[in-house]
Amino acid sequence: MSEHYGATDDVFLTALLADSSIWAEPSPALEDAVVRAVVAAQPALQLTTADAPAPNATKSRRRSVMAVLAVAAAAAVILGATFALRRGTRPDFTAQLASTTLAPRAHASVGITKERAGFRVELRARDLPVLGAGEFYEAWLQDATRTLVPIGTFSSSKGNVTLWSGVSPRDYSVVSVTVQAAGDVPGSSGHVVLRGVARAR
């Protein structure tokens, strides 16, 4: 294949990598599609001597197989690079949440990343009290005027939690977690168990 590779291929590859859609989060089905493409090409590589076609047909088939494998390999590289980049993405804001008297053993860390849909908030809380029936935790962002914006609910600190905010932590920098009860009037109960300030990295 090397004798057919030239400047045109460089231009194509550069344009491909510059396309922002390449770096979007890939579909979970993409990896399976790559594997299927490689598996589909394998029978062509397993011809016996008795089944071997004429030399010209063999060369044509070999070029087709190599083309399929090249596309599959390129897709696998791009897929791997995309996942690696996403795994290595650093949050734009971070916060350490301290406990209050309502949950003296609790603590949490927060990472906030700007996304197209808003701000993704990764909350890693530990040692929060077990909730009673009908209770849940709710997270909030608060600005300097004490205006609260809810960013999601969860039920325990046994796993990491992903929340979403439609407001920027530059303006709403205080992060808090409260205990809420189903059926309460909408808004914060005031029962704060964690609180901290988000800062830009």
HELIX and SHEET records of a PDB file:
HELIX    1   1 SER A    2  HIS A    4  5                                   3    
HELIX    2   2 ALA A    7  ALA A   18  1                                  12    
HELIX    3   3 SER A   20  TRP A   23  5                                   4    
HELIX    4   4 ALA A   29  LEU A   45  1                                  17    
HELIX    5   5 PRO A   55  ARG A   87  1                                  33    
SHEET    1   A 8 LEU A 148  PHE A 154  0                                        
SHEET    2   A 8 GLU A 135  GLN A 142 -1                                        
SHEET    3   A 8 VAL A 174  ALA A 181 -1                                        
SHEET    4   A 8 VAL A 192  VAL A 197 -1                                        
SHEET    5   A 8 PHE A  93  SER A  99 -1                                        
SHEET    6   A 8 HIS A 107  GLU A 115 -1                                        
SHEET    7   A 8 GLY A 118  ARG A 126 -1                                        
SHEET    8   A 8 VAL A 161  SER A 165 -1                                        
SHEET    1   B 6 LEU A 148  PHE A 154  0                                        
SHEET    2   B 6 GLU A 135  GLN A 142 -1                                        
SHEET    3   B 6 VAL A 174  ALA A 181 -1                                        
SHEET    4   B 6 VAL A 192  VAL A 197 -1                                        
SHEET    5   B 6 PHE A  93  SER A  99 -1                                        
SHEET    6   B 6 ARG A 199  ALA A 200 -1                                        
END                                                                             
